[in-house]
Amino acid sequence: MNAELKRYLFAEQPIGAFVVNFVLNAAIAWAVCRGMAAVPLWGETSVAGDTIATCFILPFLSVLIATPLVRGDVRRGKLSAESLRDEAVARLRLPRSLPARAVVVGLAALGVAAPLAVLSLVLAGVTQVPMPGFMWAKAAFAAGLGAALAPTIAMAAIADTGE
């Protein structure tokens, strides 16, 4: 893998995902919970519920948005993906269909990240989070999740361009 591709996959993609998801999720938390003094761990509007939903919705939407953008970068010649295609195809077993890929990545994140995040909250003894803290925690969690998934989403999109 050349330096240009490494920078694209492990710097540009994660940084972009981090910034976009941080801003969007801070705004979502503020819009949904702005009238609440604190957000309970469990309930209709809750930290656990929001975390679980974020673990599916964020990866799902990230695949739907980032994949066409990355494919476009490859088509426009922003990066040369030849060295990655064979590696990525061999390692990533993601559907080529965008909706199916979005569901698979969303379910994988839901199955891995959601239980770990919620269990961490329970074990830490969290019963509620003051609203401003929830807004920043949601933003940071979403930004981290988006950044962590960005290289995989981009690798799969790059692999598609060679097929």
C-alpha angles and dihedrals in degrees: 000000000000125000093252092056093045090053091049094048101037103030114020098040098044094043092049092047091047094053097043094046094045093054096041095047094046087053092047092050092048093048095048100039106025093115094051124092091204136004114230121227092237133030142067094310103027146141093245094045092049092046092051092047091047091052090062105028097047096053091040093054093039090059092047093049104033100042096065090043093052092044087052091051089054093047091049091051096245087137137014109233101179095107093052103045099079093041094047096046091050094050105034118067098187125140116257091221107095097220092047091047091050091052093047094049091044093051092046092053090044091052096046111026101035097056092045093048096045093043089051090053092048093047090048088057095242112166098163140353125219108250098249090049091049091052093053094041092051090048093049094046093049092045091051093046092048092048092048093052098041098085093051093047090049094046091053091049092049091049089055092060092068097052 
